[in-house]
Each structure stands twice: as C-alpha cells, then as structure tokens.
Amino acid sequence: MGKCDITHADEHISEYLQHPIYGSRNLHTRHLHQIDSYDARVEEQLRESGFSHISQIGRIMSHGPTIDALVERWRLETHTFHLPHGECTITLEDAAMIFGLRTHGLPVTGSTNHSTSGFENECMTQFGIAPDPNDHRGSGVKLACDKSGISVHWKYLPLLRDFSHIHKFSWSSACLAHMYRSLCRASRYDCKDIDGPMPLLLVWAWLRMPSIGSLPMDTSFPLAHRRRLDNLSPNGSQNRIAPHLIPFEINDGVELWSATVPLICFEIVE
C-alpha cells in the first residue's frame, strides 16, 4: 500500500470534518495543466492509436470545492459516492463516453520496474538514445515538447512502441481503475493532493448532477469536449449523446459497460 492508502475506516476524511486542520483541507490537483495543441502532422497517428477523441478535449479547468466534496463522500468499501438520496459511481460507460476511449481490449499492464537502468534500457530500445536528465523526473518521462511539464511513468512506454497496436488496449478501464485508486487514496484524512484523470471526475459530476452545473445539448463527441464545458448553464438538464453519433470503436464495448469485471492498470486492480 502507498503512504496515502487507508487501512482503517477511522482514517477516512469524513471522520475529520470537524478537525481544526484536516476539516478545512483543500486537495491539490495534479495533471490539469495547459497542454499545447498537437501538430496536425500527427493526426493520422492519433486516429490509429485510438487517442484521437481524447486529444480534442483541450484544457478543462479544475474546481477544487467539487473535487473535495466528492472525495469526502467516496466510500472505499463500495467504490461509490454516498449521497443523501443514495449511491452512485463513475462507470465504464462514463469513461468511454466522456473521454472517447475504447473499453473492449487487452488489459493495460506490464512490468512495473522502477529502476533507472530499466528506464534507460527502454529509452534505448524505443528511441535509440539515453534519456536526458531534463527529460525525466524519477520514473516519469516527458513525452510532449511543450511547456506543460506533464510526464507519465515510463512503464507505459512498452505499450506505445507500435502505434498500430495501441488501440487494442482497454484504455477506458485503465483510466477508471486509476480514478478509483486516486479517490481511495485522497479520501485519507491527511492526504494533501489527488492525481489521476481529474477531468473524468469533474465532467462526470457535471453530467450526473446538473444542479452543480449542467451541460447543454450538443452533438460533439466525446462528452468532455471543451466547447461543451465553456457553455455551462445553471438551468440545463442532463443529456445523452445520440446513439448514431457514437463512434463504432467506442460502441463496440457496450456489452462490457454493465459487466462485473476487474479494472486493471498495471499494479492497480480494482
């Protein structure tokens, strides 16, 4: 278990809401930095990899109070949010529709070697050069040549070697597994930050809880497209995208959206 994992129920933040320090905490959110637009020359590769839809989302602004409130209501035992009128959670369907990621496919897993030598060997295999100290921090490697500073764990690199195979993985289930684990860790009373796919959490909340900030009707896909979020209305209603607008490769996993299956993302199994 990581240092922010909960081992006892009395470590949940809900038990500390009246605490003078922990009761007023504001989680620091990571991975919501501005990302430069991708070069049009890689558009074909993005479509081939299955990341075309998510690459069109753009920047989504964080909303700390919403994240803090949801984390306080997250229960590890059921992986659901406990609300006054019942329980609800983020599902595989939500991950697929919000991000436009494939559900049906191979598990996103492999070696979790954290050694520097393993990282250097992978870079030599994939790029033909050893990594520059400015290109990585610990096990994180910077993949984009922009100013965002965003990096990913190098364990993902072997899965990205062949662009024609990237689309064969179940990226939406890996994304959801990471989201669940991030919520579990952040619900510990002394945790100070939360990582993972925060846009998934925020857009899900806006879609499922229109009183927070409902989304207007739109024909764009995926649901997290920035144009949709720039036009939030306080008096809208929930909406679903028309079935005929859902890409085939996304709809191909519809039979799995209600299945009871393990969610896998390397060492994370939920």
N, C-alpha and C positions, 0 to 999 in steps of 0.2 A: 504494500500500500504506500501511496505517496504521503508527503507530510501534511497534506490538506484533506486526506480521506477521513471520513467519520467512522469511528469504531464503536461508539455508544450513542444511543438515542439522545442522551442529555447533552451531546456536543452540537446538536442542531441549532442554527441561528434563532429559530422560533422560541427556544428556551431562554434567549438572552435579549429579547426585545426591550426589556426594562433596564438592562445593564447600562451604566453611565457611559461606557466606551463602545462596546460591541453593538448596543442597541441603535446607535446612530451611524453605523459604518456605511461607507459608500464604496462599493466594489469598483476597482479599477478594471476597465475592459480593455482587452488587447485584440489585435487583428481587425481593427476597424479603420485603419489608416487609408489615406487617399492613395489610389492606385492609378498610375498613368494609363492612358488609353493604349491598347495594344496596336502594333503596327499592322496595317491592312495586309501585309505580305504573309502573315501567319494565320489568316482567316481560314484557309483551307485546312491547315493542321489542327486548328481548334475544332472544326467540324468533325474531322476524322477522329479526334481523341474523345469526342463527346462532351467537351467543355465549352462548346460554342454558346449555349444558352446562358450559363452562369457568367461567362465573360462579358455579357452585355448588361449586367445588372448595374454596374457602376457603384459609386460610393453610397453607403447607407449610414446616416448619422446615428450615433448611439443615443440612447435615452436611459440614463442611469436609474432614475426612480422606477421605471418599468421593470428593468432587469432585477433590481434589488427586491421589489415586491414579489416577483415571480420566484426568485430563489428562496425567499422566506416561506413560500407555500409549496416548495418542492419536497416530496417525500421519497426517500431512498428505497423504502420497502416496496413501493408500488410503481416507482418511476412515473408518478403523476403529480399534477398540481392540485392541492386540496383547496377548493374554493367554497364560499358559503353555500352554493347550490349544488355541489357535487364535485367530481373529479374529472380532469381532462389532461391530455398529454399531446406531445408532438408525435406524429406517426410517420411511417414510411411514405404514405401518400403526401403528407405535408412536405417532406424533404424533397420528394420528386417534383411536386408541383411548384414549390417556392423557388427552388434552385435550378430545376430542369436537369436533374441528374438521374442517371439510369439506376433502376432498382435491381432488375434481373441481371445476374452476372457472377463472376468469381469473387470470393472474399478478398478484401484489401488486407493482405497480411504478408509476412516475410520475416527476415532476420531483424532483430532489434539491437544489433551490435552498436554500442555507443563509443567504441574505441576510435581514436584518431587515425590509427593505421587502417582500420576498416573504411573510414570515410575517405581517406586518401586513395585507397585502392579502388573504391567505387568511382571516384572522380577520374582516375587514370583510365578505367575501363570505359566510362561513358563519354568523357570529354577529351581524353588523351593528354591532359595536363594535371599537375598537382594543384590543389586549391590555394589561392592567395589568402593570407591572413585576413584581408579586408572583405573577403567573400563569405566568411562564415563566423559564427559565434557559437562555440561549443559544438553541439551536434546539429545546429541549424545552418542551412546553406541558403544564400541569397540567390534566387532564380531570376529575378527581374532587374533590369538595368534602369531602374528609376530611383526616386528619392524616398520611396515609402519605407525602406528598411525592412520590409517583410521578408521573413525567411521561413523555411519549412525544414522539418527533421530530415536528414539525409536518408533515412530508412525508406522514404518514398521513391528515391531515385531509381532503384532497380525496376520499379513498376512503370517508369516513364521512358525506359530505353527505346521501346518500339511504339511509335505513335499509332500504328495500325492495331495494337493490342490494348491500348489504354481504355478504349470504350468497352472492353469485355469485363471490366470490374464493376462491382456494385458500389459505386461511389456514394449513392444516397444513403445506404445502410451504414457505411463507414462514417459518413458525416453525422448521422443520427446517433451512432454509438459514441462518437466524440462529444456530441452535445449532451447526452445523458451523463457521461462521466464528468464533464465540466460542471454541470448543475449539482451533481452529488458532492463534488469537492468544494464548490463555492458555498454550499449550504452549511459547511462547518463554521462555527461561530467566529473563529479567529482567522479565517481565510480573508486575504486582502484584495485578491483580484480574481478574474474569471477569464478564461480563454475559450477557444473553440469557435464554432460558427455562429457568432452573435447575430448576424443578420437573419439567420433562420429563426432564432428565438423571437426577435423583435417583430419580424413580418408575420410570424405565426400568431403572435399576440394581437397585432392589429387586425388580422383577418378573422380570428375566432372571437375576439372581444371588441366589437365595434364601438362600444362606449369609450374605449381608450382612444380610438382614432381610426374610424373605419376607412376602408379603401373604396374608391369609386369604381363603377363598372368600367371595364377596359377590355380590349381584345388582345393585349400584349401577353406574350409568354416569354420567360417564366413569370410567376406572380410577383417576384421580388424586383421586377424591373423598376428602375429609379423613377421613370416618368409617372408610374402609378403612385409612388410614395410621395412625390412632390405635390400631389393634389389631394392630400388628406382632407376629408370633410368631417366636421363634428356631428353631422346628422345623416350619415350614409347608412347603408345596410350591408350585411355580408353578401358576398357574391362568389360564384364559381365560374371558372372559365369554361366556355362552351366545349363539349367533348371533341368536336371536329377540329378544334384549334390545337389540341394536344398532340405533339409530335409522336409518331409511331414508336420510336425507340423509348419514349417515356411511358406511353400507354402499354407497352409490351410487358411491364412488370405489375400490371393492375391486380393480377391474381395473388401477388405477394403482399399487397398493401394491408390486408387484414389477416395475414398469417402470423402464427406464433413461432417466431424463429429467433435464433441468437443474432445479435448485431455485432459485427466484428470489425475492428480497426487495429490491426497488429496486436499489441498486448491488451487492448481493450476488448472485453467481451461482455455485452450487456443483454 
